[in-house]
């Protein structure tokens, strides 16, 4: 993680961290909910704002996949308010940090806004159990067990990201 450059937090507003996956109904909504809840628990809710987006527009306006909502619920989190959105150049530019769920999303973001490549990181770069793996697998074609496994991976990674973000005002997750 030492080679990853994270943005300095703005002095006049919260740091904007947006997650990006393929359709914005599985992985990125999970990450958004986990970051929002864990930041609040750490007293960082006022310093970090989060959202999520899809590369494609297939699911715009839909809620999170029911298996995503169920996995979040089993973890004590609420994903019912989510509505899918597709990222565009303007919304990408509004983020201080774009967190991609796999390498394909990094490539799509680079094509969308080449000027923002320094703001894009892979979520698994912050997973202490990644062992060289870079992508969070897409659980869409799988059952509930895979959604739970992906949520656990996302949770570890988000906690690692929270520990690395240069924001003040809260205690860091213990390692």
Residue, then its C-alpha position, 0 to 999 in steps of 0.5 A: x500500500x505504500x506505493x498508493x498515493x491517496x488524495x489530501x482531504x479538502x480543507x473546506x469539505x468532506x473527502x469524496x470517495x466513490x466506488x465503481x463496478x460494472x452495473x452498480x447493483x452488487x459490489x459498489x453498493x456494498x462498498x459504499x454502504x460499508x464505508x459509510x457505516x464504518x466511517x461513521x462508527x470511527x467518528x469520520x462520518x463528517x470527513x468522508x462522503x461516499x457514493x457508488x456508480x456503474x460503468x454501464x447503464x443497464x440498471x440505472x434507477x434500480x435498487x441493489x440486487x436483492x442478494x446484495x441487500x440480503x448479504x448487507x442485512x446479514x452483516x447488520x447493514x442497510x442497502x435498501x435505499x440504494x439506486x443504481x447510477x451510471x458514471x459519466x465524465x462529470x460525476x467522475x470528476x467530482x470524486x476525490x478518489x475513485x475506487x474500482x472493484x476490478x481492473x476492467x473498471x480502472x481501464x473504463x475510468x481511464x478511458x472516460x477521464x484520462x486526466x483522473x488516473x491519479x485518482x483511481x485505485x483498486x479496492x483490493x489494494x487495501x485488503x490484507x488478505x489479497x495475496x496478489x489478487x487485484x479484483x473483487x469478483x462479481x457475484x452476480x451469477x452466483x448464490x448467497x454464499x458468494x455475496x457473503x464472501x464478496x462482502x467480507x472481502x469488501x469489508x476487509x478492503x474498506x477497513x484497510x482503505x479507511x486506515x490509509x485515508x489521510x483524514x483526521x477526527x477518528x480512531x483507526x481500525x486496529x490492525 
